[in-house]
Amino acid sequence: MSKTMTPELAPPRAVLDQDWGRIGRFGGLIALSLIFVALSNMPVSMETFDLIADQVTLGDVSLWWLLLVAGFAVGKEVVLEGMTTHARGPRDIVAGACTGAVAAAGLSVLAVLIDNFDLRDPLINWSPQTLEKLSLGGSVGSGVVLWLVAGAAIGGVGGSLHVLSERPRRLFVTMLVSVFLIAILETVLSDISEDIALEWLADIVYAKRGGLTIVGVVLVAVLSGAYSWWGRVRAQEAKERFQSLEGADRTRGNAIAFGLVAVATVVLPMVLGGITNELLANVGLFVLLALGLNIVVGLAGILDLGYVAFFAIGGYTTAILTSPNRGESWPDWMPDTPWFAALLLVMVFAALTGLFIGAPVIRMRGDYLAIVTLGFGEIIRLLFLSDWLGGYTGAAQGITNIPGVNVFGLTTVKGTNPQAVFYLVAAFCAVAIYVSWRLEKSRLGRAWMAVREDESVAEAMGINTVNVKLMAFVVGAVLASFSGAIFAAKVGSIFPTSFIILVSIVILVVVIVGGMGNIAGVIAGAVVLIGVLGGPKQPGLLQEFSNFKLLIYGALLIWMMLQKPEGLIPNVRRTRELHQEEFLQDAWLRGEIDTDADPSEGGVAPA
Amino acid sequence: MSERLLTIDNLSVTFGGLHALRNLDFHVDQGEIVSVIGPNGAGKTTFFNMISGMVTPTEGDILFKGESLIGLDPNQVTARGIARTFQNVRLFANMTILENVMVAQHCRTKQGLFGALFNTKSFKEEEAAIRAHGEKVLGFFGSRLVGYRLEQPASVLSYANRRRLEIARAMATKPEVILLDEPVAGMNPKESEELTALIGELRSEWGFTVVMIEHDMGVVRDVSDRVVVLDHGETIAQGSYDEVSTNPDVIEAYLGRPAEEAS
């Protein structure tokens, strides 16, 4: 947001003129993180995953990257107008090296402790395997020395990033990240390469037993480096050109971009392999859920922590209507409804549930409302699980044998055909996007915004807040029930364990991380979190991390809240709200800030 | 005599043991501009909150065009035709200026889910009408709130313009009575003079009946047909500005009793 400045640079400071306290603090902090990672068993459990064949494993990287971050972070400076800024120099490398060494020393302490004490009881990963990993293959003593050297070296590299000018720095980071990404996405990329007849390329890049080959590393580094050095500037320019478009040009630009995305959505699944399509289908299910929750939370400002209830209602209603295996208490004459016919009833039932849950909940505000919705979310799941309704819902055994979706007799959409599932989900996502987009600019959407801003004033301005909020609840419920209906047909069976509270939380995290109140943001959030990390039960691209999914979710959420609370692709209003002061400053700089003078009189603001 | 629009009949409200308002009798006729004055804590804003349905009175009745407003929600009161502004400006800060006045027409419009989703003809017409009326009420304040400002968030507005937008938002609800809670607070003399003239126009050009809480006696003198003085939740004087301003009870409420009498 803030303007970039080119401050007058003072000569670099002396190498030993360091802020030792800061180095100690950062080093200690990273040391704690390293110890935490080591005791979470990441280094050992990921030992078998080779990033570079026979050279580097994911287990190694789980520790090393923190040292790199340590070296870089310690040299970060906030530059404010009027402050003396020193040129960067060897001092930054030394600072990075020292921080890295301090952090590594902390980790070494853990190695020594594991060697001498036994704490396996509370800490299950206080194990010989961890010790072996921390000793780097040798004795504990040699391990300590090696860690200190490695810490200083990697920290120094991190610190030296400050010395480099912007372009080479980007080059370095892009190369590093690209190699890492290509290495970690081996399974998926191999799968795709088979579908588009590029196996020969995959064979060059990846070693037989997993991991990149040396040739592969060089190839990826050179290509990504070339892009970073020459391509990035052009891409940036194109992006800026696009953003500076106004009026009709902008609308046309948006339409073209939207068209491209739509075409990609249709074409890509044909090219991609089964694994990727399965993944995309899961992402789609969560996009649908997140778009629904976005209306409830993002537009109307109702913090619903029990959103999974409507997902469950959609799933169970579909299962009961379509499966021949529905609970034994249903009458025998009940027909096995086709999916599309069932969908109508699902919508009606979801809307009714929305009203039923919403009516008591909606009269509450803020924290109280959140807690009550949390309760209702669990109540719905427990009802499905209960013996009382067991005859109708199958209790813990769930409902199985749910048939796929018969699309006009042309094809049957079910789990074994992830591509078809994806198209079905994408169609419903398109509906959800259309609904969100239309409603946001309508009378109802404005009323939701007003309620979100200030409920009492909205009511005093003639808005029936109860009705308006109920409407948001119902629209959100119906969208979630679509997702549930597709989920039931995709999986073919449905159990109460699919609708745990974690699902509600993950959907909310998707909305928050993506960008609350922004359709593109919500989709981006689902792609990043569900696609890359995986859903509550669904695997993501990074299957290696599946055991640490919730840890990463948590870390990511904290980082986002600190650095970018408005989300990946933010909503304009929300950004304004969260960065009110910066926004007003910028407006003032652009001369848009309001003075009390009437511009028609050409007057000036009173002093 | 013109039609009696708003009748307050023996109205009382207590918060716990505190009598915020006590046995208030009061009326407003069609086309009047009435000022409510009184020292801080006299119950003026509570009085407004009660008319607009945000506080329920413990006793008494409020009649608007002969019908009781007691028990109605604030949005229903607004729908009947009573709009208000707030003393501590409460705009929808992150909505644009135009959206602020558009959303205030909620109770005068009716397009719902169906119209919005299918972009029906009636939906488009209603949107255009909402927009036109919004721009019309904003235009009441000259060029300050229109033009490029329409699409700016309300948070960039200066203090005086926020007050103007609050009034515009109340006007947008198409009321018959408009309740202004300290409309000129925080404005400089030139601005309050200008706004005083506009308050007159609210009646002459828009046909609104105005009830106004105000501390600025200059403004009260210039626009009011009638002044009501509240103190400790009770009416201590009513009448023209001149009658009220020379009333010994009023002077006492504001300035206290002379020293020799107090002892």
Interface residues (C-beta under 8 A of the other chain):
Chain A: Y434 V435 R438 L439 S442 R443 L444 G445 R446 A447 M449 A450 E453 D454 S456 V457 A458 E459 A460 M461 G462 I463 N464 T465 M471 V475 R573 R574 R576 E577 Q580 F583 L584 A587 E592 I593 D594 T595 D596 D598 P599 S600 A605 P606
Chain B: S52 G53 M54 D73 P74 N75 T78 A79 A83 R84 F86 R90 F92 A93 N94 M95 E99 M102 V103 A104 Q105 H106 C107 R108 T109 Q111 G112 L113 G115 A116 L117 N119 F123 E126 E127 I130 G142 S143 R144 R149 Q152 P153 S155 V156 L157 S158 Y159 A160 N161 R169 T173 N188 K190 E191
